[in-house]
Amino acid sequence: VQLQASGGGLVQPGGSLRLSCAASGRTISSNVMGWFRQAPGKEREFVASIRRSAGTTYYADSVKGRFTISKDNKNTVYLQMNSLKPEDTAVYYCAAAVLYSANSRPRDYDYWGQGTQVTVSS
């Protein structure tokens, strides 16, 4: 499975961005898609995940109510980010997991995209 993330950029506090993650290859093997982020000097942290078959979603408390993860029928997963804050600044990674119960642990994910930079600053 290959993952291509896009959509990052510079945005002012309170603004919005939508990230996309296009999956290709043996996508049928990935049951869960997730977004993670990593700020300089910090560990990679969970942002959101979605189960591909059921569409069930999960969010980190820090983004709940502001971010929305969704998918289309063509192997693309989105992360709509609203009301962005400076602390949301990070490199955002999409990931795919074969394990159906995968959720917030990075080690449960088998495939990773290259990351896209999101900077929230005035």
C-alpha positions as CSV (number, residue, x, y, z in Angstrom):
1,V,0.0,0.0,0.0
2,Q,1.3,3.4,-0.9
3,L,0.0,6.6,0.7
4,Q,0.3,10.1,-0.6
5,A,-0.6,12.9,1.7
6,S,-1.3,16.5,0.5
7,G,-3.0,19.7,1.5
8,G,-0.8,21.1,4.1
9,G,0.3,24.8,4.2
10,L,0.4,28.0,6.2
11,V,-2.8,29.2,7.8
12,Q,-3.8,31.8,10.3
13,P,-5.2,30.9,13.7
14,G,-8.9,30.1,13.4
15,G,-8.5,29.1,9.8
16,S,-9.1,25.8,8.0
17,L,-7.3,23.3,5.9
18,R,-8.2,20.0,4.4
19,L,-5.7,17.2,4.1
20,S,-6.0,14.4,1.6
21,C,-4.4,10.9,1.7
22,A,-4.6,8.9,-1.5
23,A,-4.0,5.2,-1.1
24,S,-2.8,2.9,-4.0
25,G,-1.7,-0.6,-4.3
26,R,-3.1,-3.4,-2.2
27,T,-5.6,-1.1,-0.5
28,I,-8.0,-4.0,0.2
29,S,-5.6,-5.1,3.0
30,S,-5.9,-1.9,5.0
31,N,-8.9,-1.9,7.4
32,V,-8.1,1.3,9.3
33,M,-6.8,4.7,8.0
34,G,-5.4,7.1,10.5
35,W,-3.9,10.6,10.7
36,F,-1.0,11.3,13.1
37,R,1.1,14.4,13.6
38,Q,4.6,15.2,14.9
39,A,5.8,18.6,16.1
40,P,9.5,19.4,16.4
41,G,10.9,17.8,19.5
42,K,7.8,15.8,20.2
43,E,6.7,12.3,19.7
44,R,4.3,11.3,17.0
45,E,0.7,11.6,18.2
46,F,-2.6,10.2,17.1
47,V,-5.1,12.6,15.6
48,A,-8.0,10.6,14.1
49,S,-8.8,7.3,12.5
50,I,-11.6,5.7,10.5
51,R,-12.5,2.1,9.8
52,R,-12.9,1.7,6.1
53,S,-15.8,-0.8,6.1
54,A,-18.0,0.7,8.9
55,G,-16.9,4.3,8.7
56,T,-16.4,4.4,12.5
57,T,-14.3,7.4,13.5
58,Y,-12.2,8.2,16.5
59,Y,-10.5,11.4,17.5
60,A,-7.9,12.6,19.9
61,D,-9.4,14.9,22.6
62,S,-7.2,17.8,21.5
63,V,-9.0,17.9,18.1
64,K,-12.5,16.6,18.9
65,G,-15.1,19.0,17.6
66,R,-12.6,20.8,15.3
67,F,-11.3,18.1,13.0
68,T,-13.3,15.6,10.9
69,I,-11.9,12.5,9.2
70,S,-13.8,11.1,6.3
71,K,-13.3,8.8,3.3
72,D,-14.6,8.5,-0.2
73,N,-15.2,5.4,-2.4
74,K,-11.9,5.7,-4.2
75,N,-9.3,5.0,-1.5
76,T,-8.9,8.6,-0.4
77,V,-9.1,9.7,3.2
78,Y,-9.6,13.3,4.3
79,L,-8.9,15.3,7.4
80,Q,-10.9,18.5,7.6
81,M,-9.3,20.8,10.1
82,N,-11.2,23.8,11.4
83,S,-10.6,26.4,14.1
84,L,-6.9,25.7,13.8
85,K,-4.6,26.7,16.6
86,P,-0.8,27.4,16.7
87,E,-0.4,24.1,18.7
88,D,-1.8,22.2,15.7
89,T,1.4,23.1,13.9
90,A,3.2,19.8,12.9
91,V,4.0,17.4,10.1
92,Y,0.8,15.4,9.5
93,Y,1.1,11.8,8.4
94,C,-1.5,9.4,7.1
95,A,-1.2,5.8,7.9
96,A,-2.9,2.5,7.0
97,A,-3.4,-0.6,9.3
98,V,-4.3,-4.1,8.4
99,L,-5.3,-4.8,12.0
100,Y,-9.0,-4.1,12.3
101,S,-8.7,-3.0,16.0
102,A,-5.9,-0.5,15.2
103,N,-6.7,2.9,16.5
104,S,-4.3,5.4,18.3
105,R,-1.0,3.5,18.6
106,P,1.4,4.2,15.8
107,R,2.9,0.7,16.1
108,D,-0.4,-0.8,14.9
109,Y,-0.1,0.8,11.5
110,D,1.7,-0.9,8.7
111,Y,2.0,1.8,6.0
112,W,2.9,5.5,6.3
113,G,2.7,8.4,3.9
114,Q,5.5,11.0,3.6
115,G,3.9,13.7,5.7
116,T,2.6,17.2,4.9
117,Q,3.5,20.3,6.9
118,V,0.8,22.3,8.6
119,T,1.8,25.6,10.1
120,V,-0.7,27.7,12.0
121,S,0.7,31.2,12.6
122,S,-0.3,34.8,12.2
